[in-house]
């Protein structure tokens, strides 16, 4: 039969659950309060992209999850399109703005992937300063702490089974539990 060829592998509720978890994590007040990320449209977008990229990178590690990753990215694009329209961007301008969002996503994703593969934390801290903090560090910001959080999140995602992720179960570390003190990182256990 031809109809199974047109069926998507992941259920829409799985994609919504995964995307909702990513959005909820990116909106945690701790990032804006303790990590000094600007609580603006750009700051929220940058944290969303950071978390989405971490998950997409994890999904890309397993061939069976690549399609799930594509569907998750498609959901992100739908959300961005919807948000642009809610903010009053006209129908003729939405494609141009979506192109800019796509370029921003892919640029940041490549910077994070490259920096996460580097042994030292300097490259990741530079990517954080450039992408999350807009190249200018607020006085209260500690880019090393966010870089450590990203590495912890990457490790936590790798520990999660592909079956759990395919079922919509996604867990991030608690950003409030990561303390950065003069080149030393401590994770506070709850």
Backbone as ProteinMPNN parsed JSONL, in Angstrom:
{"seq_chain_A": "XXXXXXXXXXXXXXXXXXXXXXXXXXXXXXXXXXXXXXXXXXXXXXXXXXXXXXXXXXXXXXXXXXXXXXXXXXXXXXXXXXXXXXXXXXXXXXXXXXXXXXXXXXXXXXXXXXXXXXXXXXXXXXXXXXXXXXXXXXXXXXXXXXXXXXXXXXXXXXXXXXXXXXXXXXXXXXXXXXXXXXXXXXXXXX", "coords_chain_A": {"N_chain_A": [[0.827, -1.182, 0.0], [0.421, 2.269, -0.647], [-0.03, 4.366, 1.172], [1.333, 4.153, 3.752], [3.826, 5.209, 3.103], [3.603, 7.926, 3.222], [3.301, 8.528, 5.83], [4.372, 10.02, 8.804], [7.075, 9.285, 11.036], [7.263, 9.985, 13.767], [4.93, 10.811, 16.317], [2.723, 13.63, 16.361], [2.264, 14.593, 18.979], [4.514, 13.756, 20.348], [6.566, 15.284, 19.196], [5.626, 17.825, 19.915], [5.813, 17.59, 22.699], [8.598, 17.237, 23.096], [9.54, 19.651, 21.962], [8.201, 21.485, 23.575], [9.423, 20.939, 26.044], [12.021, 21.806, 25.528], [11.581, 24.556, 25.055], [10.526, 25.3, 27.553], [12.752, 24.819, 29.204], [14.571, 26.685, 28.15], [13.343, 29.005, 28.934], [13.637, 29.178, 31.631], [13.749, 31.036, 34.613], [16.175, 31.227, 35.957], [18.275, 31.395, 34.069], [18.1, 34.008, 33.168], [18.251, 35.491, 35.46], [20.446, 34.453, 37.095], [22.449, 33.783, 35.255], [22.689, 36.008, 33.755], [21.599, 36.429, 31.195], [20.108, 38.35, 28.714], [16.79, 39.286, 29.19], [15.111, 39.444, 26.789], [13.638, 39.558, 23.462], [15.705, 38.711, 21.752], [17.502, 37.51, 23.596], [15.936, 35.412, 24.608], [15.448, 34.011, 22.24], [18.086, 33.239, 21.607], [18.732, 31.492, 23.743], [16.809, 29.524, 23.298], [17.605, 28.563, 20.776], [20.143, 27.591, 21.481], [19.511, 25.443, 23.276], [17.887, 23.889, 21.583], [19.726, 23.191, 19.585], [21.517, 21.6, 21.075], [19.887, 19.383, 21.605], [19.201, 18.574, 18.98], [21.722, 17.881, 18.036], [22.242, 15.665, 19.652], [20.204, 13.932, 18.751], [21.033, 13.55, 16.142], [23.146, 11.859, 16.442], [22.261, 9.256, 16.421], [21.247, 7.208, 13.886], [18.578, 6.299, 13.653], [17.154, 8.309, 14.854], [17.338, 10.6, 13.374], [15.285, 11.501, 11.646], [13.398, 12.265, 13.505], [14.751, 14.412, 14.595], [14.675, 16.155, 12.38], [11.93, 16.628, 12.225], [11.555, 17.903, 14.636], [13.063, 20.224, 14.233], [11.531, 21.292, 12.157], [9.229, 21.89, 13.607], [10.185, 23.925, 15.253], [10.63, 25.869, 13.252], [7.982, 26.316, 12.43], [6.984, 27.41, 14.787], [8.513, 29.761, 14.974], [7.636, 31.098, 12.667], [4.926, 31.428, 13.329], [5.213, 33.068, 15.615], [6.376, 35.365, 14.486], [4.263, 36.277, 12.905], [2.369, 36.784, 14.89], [3.603, 38.93, 16.126], [3.136, 40.855, 14.335], [4.424, 40.971, 11.896], [4.283, 41.34, 8.468], [2.698, 39.326, 5.878], [4.208, 39.311, 3.498], [6.747, 39.869, 4.391], [7.456, 37.83, 6.098], [8.786, 35.486, 4.92], [11.363, 36.547, 4.385], [12.211, 37.242, 6.962], [12.172, 34.717, 8.135], [14.222, 33.515, 6.727], [16.377, 34.942, 7.748], [16.225, 34.077, 10.418], [16.759, 31.367, 10.048], [19.413, 31.511, 9.076], [20.635, 32.608, 11.333], [20.165, 30.541, 13.163], [21.606, 28.343, 11.992], [24.206, 29.38, 11.916], [24.797, 29.757, 14.66], [24.416, 27.125, 15.557], [26.472, 25.747, 14.221], [28.697, 27.025, 15.355], [28.43, 26.269, 18.063], [28.562, 23.438, 17.873], [31.167, 23.048, 16.865], [32.674, 24.254, 18.917], [31.969, 22.696, 21.141], [33.22, 20.336, 20.533], [35.859, 20.959, 20.884], [38.704, 20.614, 23.009], [39.516, 22.401, 25.086], [37.841, 24.885, 27.099], [37.744, 27.435, 26.143], [36.963, 28.041, 23.448], [34.249, 27.444, 23.495], [33.345, 29.22, 25.437], [33.871, 31.617, 24.087], [32.065, 31.365, 21.961], [29.699, 31.456, 23.412], [29.823, 34.065, 24.503], [29.753, 35.58, 22.14], [27.324, 34.736, 20.902], [25.215, 34.402, 22.839], [25.499, 36.561, 24.589], [25.781, 38.639, 22.851], [28.299, 39.597, 22.133], [29.137, 41.44, 23.99], [29.903, 41.456, 27.305], [27.745, 41.388, 30.061], [28.101, 42.86, 33.312], [27.451, 41.08, 35.392], [27.582, 38.611, 34.208], [28.859, 35.327, 33.685], [30.547, 33.745, 31.465], [31.79, 31.282, 31.456], [30.29, 29.708, 33.162], [27.874, 29.26, 31.777], [28.919, 27.896, 29.603], [29.857, 25.601, 30.895], [27.402, 24.601, 31.752], [26.315, 23.959, 29.24], [28.014, 21.881, 28.436], [27.443, 20.032, 30.47], [24.742, 19.6, 29.909], [24.975, 18.423, 27.396], [26.279, 16.017, 28.089], [24.274, 14.922, 29.735], [22.21, 14.564, 27.881], [23.351, 12.653, 26.212], [23.338, 10.464, 27.878], [20.702, 9.757, 27.907], [18.413, 7.438, 26.633], [17.849, 6.47, 23.215], [15.318, 5.451, 22.739], [13.81, 6.572, 24.795], [13.974, 9.3, 24.131], [12.694, 9.216, 21.633], [10.193, 8.698, 22.522], [9.451, 11.075, 23.558], [10.533, 11.842, 25.962], [12.566, 13.893, 27.681], [15.295, 15.272, 29.329], [16.942, 17.888, 30.981], [19.865, 19.179, 32.669], [19.705, 20.829, 35.898], [20.039, 24.201, 35.739], [20.507, 25.914, 37.871], [21.928, 24.428, 39.626], [24.537, 24.456, 38.911], [27.539, 25.766, 39.718], [29.981, 28.188, 39.268], [33.194, 28.866, 40.078], [35.951, 30.768, 39.976], [37.531, 29.353, 37.73], [36.809, 26.837, 38.566], [34.457, 24.283, 38.735], [31.476, 23.424, 40.234], [28.951, 21.152, 40.898], [25.876, 21.331, 42.336], [24.182, 19.062, 44.23], [20.805, 18.094, 44.406]], "CA_chain_A": [[0.0, 0.0, 0.0], [1.197, 3.49, -0.783], [-0.282, 5.319, 2.242], [2.365, 4.191, 4.795], [4.966, 6.006, 2.666], [3.367, 9.324, 3.545], [3.116, 8.648, 7.275], [5.56, 10.437, 9.553], [7.404, 8.285, 12.046], [6.979, 10.48, 15.124], [3.588, 11.361, 16.516], [2.771, 15.072, 16.621], [2.346, 14.896, 20.402], [5.908, 13.552, 20.75], [7.297, 16.478, 18.762], [5.173, 18.923, 20.769], [6.364, 17.383, 24.039], [10.033, 17.54, 23.037], [9.722, 21.089, 21.731], [7.739, 22.167, 24.785], [10.454, 20.78, 27.07], [13.131, 22.687, 25.137], [11.14, 25.935, 25.29], [10.426, 25.5, 29.01], [14.107, 24.906, 29.752], [15.154, 27.952, 27.706], [12.665, 30.115, 29.61], [13.819, 29.118, 33.088], [14.193, 32.333, 35.129], [17.567, 31.135, 36.396], [19.177, 31.858, 33.01], [18.014, 35.461, 33.064], [18.617, 36.044, 36.758], [21.763, 34.037, 37.57], [23.414, 33.716, 34.157], [22.684, 37.352, 33.174], [21.15, 36.464, 29.805], [19.125, 39.424, 28.568], [15.403, 38.821, 29.089], [14.581, 40.144, 25.621], [13.355, 38.634, 22.368], [16.965, 38.122, 21.296], [18.015, 36.625, 24.637], [15.101, 34.205, 24.629], [15.728, 33.291, 20.999], [19.413, 32.629, 21.698], [18.672, 30.33, 24.64], [16.033, 28.502, 22.616], [18.477, 27.984, 19.751], [21.189, 26.823, 22.164], [18.938, 24.19, 23.755], [17.456, 23.113, 20.425], [20.92, 22.636, 18.951], [22.02, 20.507, 21.905], [19.018, 18.223, 21.391], [19.357, 18.128, 17.596], [23.027, 17.219, 17.952], [22.071, 14.34, 20.258], [19.378, 13.115, 17.871], [21.82, 13.246, 14.943], [24.118, 10.81, 16.757], [21.645, 7.95, 16.166], [20.546, 7.249, 12.59], [17.135, 6.086, 13.811], [16.522, 9.519, 15.413], [17.551, 11.752, 12.492], [13.997, 12.014, 11.173], [12.817, 12.954, 14.661], [15.431, 15.702, 14.642], [14.144, 17.01, 11.317], [10.576, 17.028, 12.605], [11.704, 18.867, 15.726], [13.48, 21.472, 13.608], [10.357, 21.811, 11.443], [8.341, 22.465, 14.634], [10.824, 25.202, 15.595], [10.352, 26.811, 12.168], [6.559, 26.661, 12.517], [6.836, 28.284, 15.941], [9.079, 31.068, 14.629], [6.707, 31.695, 11.703], [3.746, 31.832, 14.101], [5.59, 34.201, 16.465], [6.546, 36.545, 13.632], [2.932, 36.757, 12.514], [1.747, 37.357, 16.098], [4.251, 40.216, 16.402], [2.672, 41.822, 13.348], [5.207, 40.955, 10.663], [3.372, 41.111, 7.344], [2.857, 38.088, 5.11], [5.275, 39.431, 2.502], [8.036, 39.968, 5.076], [7.736, 36.62, 6.874], [9.847, 34.65, 4.344], [12.665, 37.184, 4.575], [12.56, 37.107, 8.379], [12.458, 33.3, 8.374], [15.57, 33.288, 6.182], [17.311, 35.488, 8.75], [16.188, 33.169, 11.569], [17.481, 30.164, 9.63], [20.845, 31.819, 9.053], [21.063, 32.76, 12.725], [20.192, 29.214, 13.771], [22.698, 27.524, 11.466], [25.473, 29.967, 12.356], [24.986, 29.429, 16.07], [24.537, 25.671, 15.675], [27.829, 25.373, 13.798], [29.639, 27.533, 16.369], [28.323, 25.431, 19.259], [29.073, 22.091, 17.593], [32.624, 23.122, 16.769], [33.226, 24.583, 20.236], [31.767, 21.562, 22.047], [34.2, 19.308, 20.181], [37.185, 21.408, 21.319], [39.093, 20.121, 24.336], [39.48, 23.47, 26.089], [36.55, 25.569, 27.181], [37.857, 28.78, 25.59], [36.164, 28.191, 22.226], [32.83, 27.45, 23.867], [33.09, 30.494, 26.114], [33.824, 32.646, 23.041], [30.789, 31.207, 21.246], [28.655, 31.937, 24.329], [29.903, 35.534, 24.554], [29.342, 36.116, 20.841], [25.947, 34.411, 20.529], [24.235, 34.609, 23.913], [25.659, 37.892, 25.169], [25.897, 39.64, 21.792], [29.658, 40.11, 22.022], [29.437, 42.32, 25.118], [29.577, 40.778, 28.554], [27.195, 42.148, 31.177], [28.964, 42.76, 34.495], [27.095, 39.925, 36.219], [27.652, 37.372, 33.432], [30.028, 34.446, 33.776], [30.361, 32.878, 30.304], [32.248, 29.934, 31.784], [29.2, 28.953, 33.797], [26.96, 28.816, 30.731], [29.657, 26.891, 28.841], [29.825, 24.374, 31.693], [26.027, 24.104, 31.664], [26.149, 23.345, 27.925], [28.726, 20.593, 28.463], [26.651, 19.146, 31.334], [23.527, 19.241, 29.172], [25.399, 17.481, 26.353], [26.492, 14.717, 28.746], [22.97, 14.417, 30.184], [21.469, 14.116, 26.699], [23.973, 11.402, 25.738], [22.948, 9.38, 28.783], [19.301, 9.408, 27.679], [18.284, 6.443, 25.568], [17.144, 6.863, 22.002], [13.908, 5.084, 22.884], [13.173, 7.578, 25.651], [13.851, 10.527, 23.339], [11.664, 8.975, 20.618], [8.905, 8.711, 23.225], [9.185, 12.432, 24.022], [11.09, 12.044, 27.305], [13.775, 14.689, 27.542], [15.668, 15.882, 30.611], [18.117, 18.749, 31.023], [20.318, 19.414, 34.047], [19.211, 22.038, 36.546], [21.071, 25.233, 35.602], [20.779, 26.529, 39.173], [22.817, 23.538, 40.371], [25.904, 24.609, 38.425], [28.212, 26.922, 40.316], [31.282, 28.423, 38.641], [34.009, 29.667, 40.981], [37.343, 30.918, 39.548], [38.04, 28.206, 36.989], [36.41, 25.586, 39.192], [33.028, 24.065, 38.57], [30.86, 22.528, 41.206], [27.53, 20.889, 40.672], [25.182, 21.141, 43.605], [23.194, 17.982, 44.163], [19.549, 18.425, 45.106]], "C_chain_A": [[0.873, 1.249, 0.0], [1.056, 4.422, 0.416], [0.76, 5.3, 3.356], [3.594, 5.017, 4.394], [4.831, 7.47, 3.074], [3.211, 9.569, 5.04], [4.43, 9.062, 7.921], [5.798, 9.447, 10.675], [7.052, 8.74, 13.46], [5.559, 11.03, 15.192], [3.712, 12.857, 16.805], [2.88, 15.404, 18.108], [3.761, 14.678, 20.934], [6.738, 14.777, 20.398], [6.91, 17.658, 19.643], [5.74, 18.809, 22.178], [7.843, 17.731, 24.075], [10.264, 19.044, 22.898], [9.282, 21.894, 22.955], [8.754, 22.085, 25.914], [11.63, 21.705, 26.789], [12.776, 24.137, 25.432], [11.077, 26.226, 26.792], [11.809, 25.629, 29.644], [14.744, 26.249, 29.393], [14.54, 29.156, 28.411], [12.831, 30.094, 31.125], [14.375, 30.451, 33.596], [15.653, 32.355, 35.56], [18.541, 31.668, 35.336], [19.224, 33.382, 32.937], [18.478, 36.14, 34.351], [20.079, 35.732, 37.101], [22.835, 34.009, 36.489], [23.507, 35.042, 33.4], [22.399, 37.369, 31.669], [20.059, 37.524, 29.731], [17.724, 38.837, 28.394], [14.701, 39.66, 28.027], [14.222, 39.109, 24.564], [14.629, 37.94, 21.9], [17.538, 37.149, 22.321], [17.235, 35.322, 24.695], [15.331, 33.354, 23.384], [17.07, 32.563, 21.104], [19.431, 31.423, 22.623], [17.868, 29.191, 24.016], [16.895, 27.788, 21.573], [19.557, 27.119, 20.392], [20.657, 25.461, 22.608], [18.49, 23.293, 22.595], [18.649, 22.461, 19.753], [21.494, 21.485, 19.76], [21.199, 19.233, 21.685], [19.177, 17.693, 19.969], [20.68, 17.403, 17.394], [22.939, 15.805, 18.525], [21.261, 13.427, 19.339], [20.145, 12.699, 16.615], [22.838, 12.133, 15.189], [23.576, 9.415, 16.492], [20.867, 8.022, 14.857], [19.032, 7.094, 12.711], [16.407, 7.336, 14.306], [16.668, 10.742, 14.508], [16.246, 12.35, 11.988], [13.278, 12.765, 12.289], [13.437, 14.348, 14.807], [14.912, 16.662, 13.594], [12.749, 17.51, 11.672], [10.601, 18.049, 13.742], [12.137, 20.227, 15.18], [12.318, 22.104, 12.843], [9.384, 22.475, 12.417], [8.877, 23.819, 15.091], [10.51, 26.248, 14.523], [8.889, 27.248, 12.17], [6.321, 27.649, 13.662], [7.367, 29.682, 15.634], [8.163, 31.801, 13.654], [5.48, 32.244, 12.433], [4.051, 33.073, 14.952], [5.774, 35.479, 15.655], [5.189, 37.136, 13.263], [2.196, 37.38, 13.708], [2.331, 38.728, 16.431], [3.903, 41.261, 15.348], [3.514, 41.903, 12.093], [4.27, 40.569, 9.528], [3.705, 39.852, 6.57], [4.006, 38.155, 4.113], [6.663, 39.474, 3.143], [8.419, 38.701, 5.835], [8.817, 35.755, 6.231], [11.247, 35.236, 4.528], [13.134, 37.05, 6.023], [12.884, 35.657, 8.727], [13.835, 32.934, 7.829], [16.616, 33.784, 7.17], [17.376, 34.596, 9.988], [16.957, 31.888, 11.247], [18.983, 30.379, 9.61], [21.394, 31.957, 10.463], [21.159, 31.397, 13.4], [21.409, 28.43, 13.297], [24.068, 28.068, 11.858], [25.782, 29.615, 13.8], [25.199, 27.927, 16.263], [25.947, 25.221, 15.305], [28.862, 25.828, 14.827], [29.612, 26.661, 17.621], [28.88, 24.03, 19.018], [30.595, 22.083, 17.544], [33.236, 23.34, 18.142], [33.066, 23.43, 21.22], [32.737, 20.424, 21.76], [35.618, 19.67, 20.64], [37.456, 20.925, 22.742], [38.991, 21.212, 25.404], [38.155, 24.201, 26.029], [36.577, 26.967, 26.571], [36.989, 29.008, 24.37], [34.677, 28.256, 22.546], [32.471, 28.748, 24.585], [33.006, 31.632, 25.106], [32.504, 32.573, 22.274], [29.632, 31.713, 22.103], [28.644, 33.46, 24.37], [29.361, 36.135, 23.263], [27.844, 35.912, 20.59], [24.91, 34.691, 21.604], [24.288, 36.04, 24.433], [25.898, 38.98, 24.116], [27.26, 40.284, 21.677], [30.074, 41.016, 23.161], [28.973, 41.64, 26.395], [28.944, 41.721, 29.567], [28.074, 41.926, 32.409], [28.691, 41.496, 35.307], [27.266, 38.586, 35.498], [28.963, 36.632, 33.661], [29.899, 33.458, 32.618], [30.818, 31.447, 30.565], [31.148, 29.096, 32.392], [28.217, 28.433, 32.754], [27.628, 27.76, 29.852], [29.659, 25.558, 29.579], [28.425, 23.765, 31.664], [25.82, 23.38, 30.332], [26.835, 21.976, 27.872], [27.966, 19.575, 29.329], [25.387, 18.686, 30.621], [23.85, 18.24, 28.071], [25.611, 16.09, 26.941], [25.157, 14.103, 29.188], [22.157, 13.885, 29.005], [22.044, 12.807, 26.157], [23.592, 10.211, 26.606], [21.501, 8.93, 28.572], [19.187, 8.47, 26.486], [17.532, 7.019, 24.372], [15.66, 6.56, 22.087], [13.158, 6.104, 23.739], [12.966, 8.88, 24.877], [12.753, 10.389, 22.287], [10.265, 8.973, 21.225], [8.569, 10.096, 23.778], [9.718, 12.728, 25.408], [12.46, 12.686, 27.176], [14.067, 15.374, 28.862], [16.956, 16.68, 30.447], [18.59, 18.851, 32.469], [19.731, 20.716, 34.591], [20.291, 23.108, 36.454], [21.422, 25.906, 36.931], [21.767, 25.698, 39.983], [24.272, 23.658, 39.931], [26.472, 25.912, 38.971], [29.6, 27.019, 39.715], [32.073, 29.357, 39.54], [35.451, 29.636, 40.501], [37.933, 29.647, 38.946], [37.724, 26.865, 37.64], [34.904, 25.462, 39.057], [32.561, 23.079, 39.62], [29.4, 22.366, 40.834], [26.907, 20.585, 42.012], [24.15, 20.042, 43.415], [21.969, 18.405, 44.959], [19.281, 17.436, 46.202]], "O_chain_A": [[1.951, 1.258, 0.594], [1.965, 5.216, 0.659], [1.062, 6.369, 3.886], [4.33, 5.478, 5.267], [5.831, 8.166, 3.249], [3.01, 10.707, 5.464], [5.482, 8.505, 7.609], [4.862, 8.846, 11.203], [6.585, 7.934, 14.265], [5.062, 11.634, 14.241], [4.684, 13.298, 17.418], [3.518, 16.392, 18.469], [4.169, 15.351, 21.88], [7.525, 15.253, 21.216], [7.78, 18.415, 20.075], [6.105, 19.816, 22.785], [8.296, 18.437, 24.976], [11.072, 19.633, 23.616], [9.929, 22.875, 23.322], [8.932, 23.047, 26.661], [12.174, 22.319, 27.707], [13.586, 24.87, 25.999], [11.526, 27.28, 27.243], [12.011, 26.463, 30.527], [15.383, 26.879, 30.236], [15.161, 30.217, 28.475], [12.229, 30.908, 31.825], [15.369, 30.945, 33.063], [16.293, 33.406, 35.527], [19.526, 32.322, 35.678], [20.275, 33.967, 32.672], [19.033, 37.239, 34.318], [20.862, 36.644, 37.368], [24.015, 34.195, 36.787], [24.329, 35.175, 32.493], [22.906, 38.232, 30.952], [19.184, 37.582, 30.595], [17.511, 37.981, 27.535], [13.824, 40.471, 28.325], [14.471, 37.918, 24.748], [14.637, 36.73, 21.676], [18.012, 36.074, 21.953], [17.823, 34.248, 24.818], [15.4, 32.127, 23.464], [17.172, 31.395, 20.727], [20.084, 30.425, 22.316], [18.213, 28.022, 24.188], [16.907, 26.56, 21.501], [19.853, 26.031, 19.898], [21.285, 24.436, 22.343], [18.694, 22.079, 22.629], [18.584, 21.288, 19.388], [21.92, 20.485, 19.182], [21.755, 18.138, 21.592], [19.278, 16.481, 19.774], [20.745, 16.417, 16.66], [23.492, 14.863, 17.957], [21.61, 12.258, 19.173], [19.924, 11.609, 16.086], [23.336, 11.53, 14.238], [24.357, 8.474, 16.352], [19.931, 8.812, 14.734], [18.286, 7.703, 11.944], [15.184, 7.423, 14.197], [16.17, 11.816, 14.846], [16.112, 13.571, 11.91], [12.627, 13.78, 12.044], [12.748, 15.325, 15.1], [14.726, 17.847, 13.871], [12.425, 18.676, 11.447], [9.763, 18.949, 13.796], [11.634, 21.262, 15.616], [12.143, 23.322, 12.879], [8.782, 23.499, 12.095], [8.105, 24.757, 15.292], [10.163, 27.384, 14.848], [8.59, 28.419, 11.939], [5.554, 28.601, 13.523], [6.738, 30.678, 15.994], [7.939, 33.003, 13.802], [5.051, 33.372, 12.19], [3.253, 34.009, 15.005], [5.371, 36.557, 16.093], [4.998, 38.352, 13.307], [1.489, 38.376, 13.558], [1.63, 39.59, 16.96], [4.322, 42.415, 15.449], [3.334, 42.823, 11.294], [3.547, 39.578, 9.625], [4.836, 39.369, 6.595], [4.703, 37.162, 3.903], [7.652, 39.143, 2.489], [9.587, 38.518, 6.179], [9.715, 35.312, 6.947], [12.201, 34.505, 4.795], [14.307, 36.779, 6.28], [13.779, 35.399, 9.531], [14.537, 32.118, 8.426], [17.626, 33.118, 7.4], [18.452, 34.382, 10.546], [17.715, 31.387, 12.077], [19.742, 29.528, 10.073], [22.49, 31.48, 10.757], [22.117, 31.123, 14.124], [22.164, 27.906, 14.117], [24.992, 27.294, 12.106], [26.903, 29.22, 14.123], [26.059, 27.51, 17.039], [26.544, 24.403, 16.005], [29.799, 25.091, 15.134], [30.664, 26.348, 18.179], [29.594, 23.494, 19.865], [31.234, 21.205, 18.123], [34.214, 22.681, 18.496], [33.946, 23.21, 22.052], [33.043, 19.632, 22.652], [36.474, 18.795, 20.768], [36.547, 20.842, 23.568], [38.451, 20.984, 26.486], [37.44, 24.14, 25.028], [35.537, 27.621, 26.491], [36.344, 30.05, 24.255], [33.936, 29.03, 21.94], [31.399, 29.308, 24.355], [32.166, 32.52, 25.246], [31.899, 33.602, 21.973], [28.695, 32.325, 21.59], [27.583, 34.078, 24.283], [28.593, 37.097, 23.298], [27.17, 36.826, 20.115], [23.822, 35.175, 21.293], [23.253, 36.657, 24.686], [26.189, 40.123, 24.468], [27.375, 41.402, 21.176], [31.256, 41.335, 23.289], [27.8, 41.295, 26.543], [29.533, 42.748, 29.903], [28.725, 40.887, 32.517], [29.622, 40.906, 35.855], [27.11, 37.532, 36.116], [30.024, 37.237, 33.809], [29.221, 32.44, 32.755], [30.296, 30.506, 29.967], [31.086, 27.89, 32.156], [27.774, 27.287, 32.838], [26.965, 26.824, 29.404], [29.483, 24.505, 28.966], [28.28, 22.546, 31.562], [25.217, 22.307, 30.297], [26.284, 21.025, 27.319], [27.858, 18.403, 28.968], [25.004, 17.52, 30.717], [23.081, 17.307, 27.836], [25.174, 15.095, 26.362], [24.942, 12.901, 29.03], [21.486, 12.86, 29.128], [21.295, 11.948, 25.694], [23.53, 9.08, 26.125], [21.118, 7.844, 29.008], [19.806, 8.7, 25.448], [16.703, 7.92, 24.501], [14.835, 7.315, 21.573], [12.016, 6.454, 23.444], [11.901, 9.491, 24.961], [11.975, 11.318, 22.067], [9.277, 9.216, 20.533], [7.521, 10.277, 24.399], [9.389, 13.766, 25.982], [13.391, 12.094, 26.63], [13.181, 15.993, 29.451], [17.927, 16.21, 29.855], [17.807, 18.633, 33.394], [19.315, 21.59, 33.829], [21.362, 22.941, 37.037], [22.532, 26.415, 37.088], [22.377, 26.204, 40.925], [25.149, 23.026, 40.52], [25.955, 26.999, 38.716], [30.322, 26.023, 39.661], [31.681, 30.506, 39.747], [36.114, 28.603, 40.599], [38.733, 28.958, 39.579], [38.328, 25.853, 37.284], [34.171, 26.433, 39.245], [33.181, 22.04, 39.852], [28.713, 23.33, 40.499], [27.353, 19.693, 42.734], [23.326, 20.118, 42.504], [22.077, 18.991, 46.036], [18.273, 17.547, 46.901]]}, "name": "protein", "num_of_chains": 1, "seq": "XXXXXXXXXXXXXXXXXXXXXXXXXXXXXXXXXXXXXXXXXXXXXXXXXXXXXXXXXXXXXXXXXXXXXXXXXXXXXXXXXXXXXXXXXXXXXXXXXXXXXXXXXXXXXXXXXXXXXXXXXXXXXXXXXXXXXXXXXXXXXXXXXXXXXXXXXXXXXXXXXXXXXXXXXXXXXXXXXXXXXXXXXXXXXX"}
